[in-house]
Amino acid sequence: MQEQPQLHSTIVAMISLASGIASNHRAMGQCQLQRLRSAGMPEHQLDAVVEIARHIRDEAAQKFDVAFDEQSAEAKPAVEGESCGCTPTASGQSCC
């Protein structure tokens, strides 16, 4: 079986930077940003990656908020002991 070629390190860094920003990762992609600058990636391209990632993050948050608002407007008060769809974590911890 022939091994597939690996992605170039700058592509991996761009993917990691964008996904970190879009997911609000606490590291904020600073390592990847420095790696891309060191590799000579132009600032206007880095700005585009950051802009796209922020747009995706913000759009996802807005859609989540709309869906939350729609569901909470439709929701009826829970009857005592009735489940709200919460399931326990893998170790059995309750999240409700």
N, C-alpha and C positions, 0 to 999 in steps of 0.2 A: 504494500500500500504506500503510495507516494505522499509525503508530508506536504501539507499546504504551506505556502509562504506566509510568514508572519507579517502583521501590519507594521508599517514604519513607525518608529518611536514617536514622531511628531503627531501622527494620526491618533495613536493611543493617548498621548497627552491632551490633544484637543477633545477627544471623546470624554476623557476623565474630567477635564476642566468644565466642559459643558454640563455633564451629568451632575457634577458636584454643585454647580451653581443652581441648576434646575431643581435639585433635591434639597437645597438649603443645607448641604453638608457643612459641618462645623469647620472643616479645614479650608473651605472656600476656594479650593483649587489653586492656592498660592504656589505650591510646589510645581504644578503643571505649568502655571503661567511663567514662572522663572525658567523652567526647562524650555518652553517654546521661545522665550526671548533669547535665551542662550543659543538656541538653534538658528536664530536669525529670522524668525517669523516676523513680518512687518506688523507694526502696531495697528494699522487699519484692519488687518485680518483678525488680530486678537480682539479688537473692539467688536468686530462682527460676530465672533464666536460668543463673546460675553452678552452682546445684545440679544442674540437669538436665544441663548439659554435663559436669560432673564424673562424674555417674552413668554417662553414655554412655561416657566415657573409661575409667572403672574397669571397667565391664562388658565392654568390648571387650578390655581387657588380660587380664581373667580368662579370657575365652573363648579368647584367643590362648594363654595359659599352659596351659590344659587340652588344647587341640589339640596344642601342642608336646609336652607330657608323653606324650600318647597315641602320637604318632608316634615319639618317642624310645624308648618302651618296645617298639615294634614293630620299630625299626630294627636292622639287622644291621650289623656292622662292614663298612666299604667295602673292597673288594678294591683293591689298589694300582692306580692309574690309572683306577678306576671313578668316574664322575661322580656327584655327589650332587644333581644337578638345578640346579647353579649355572650361570648364564649370564653372560657378560661384559657390562660396561656398554657404552653406545653407542660409546665411544671404544676399546673392546677391553680395558679393565682387568678383571682377574680379581677376583671377589669371594670366592673360596674360597682 
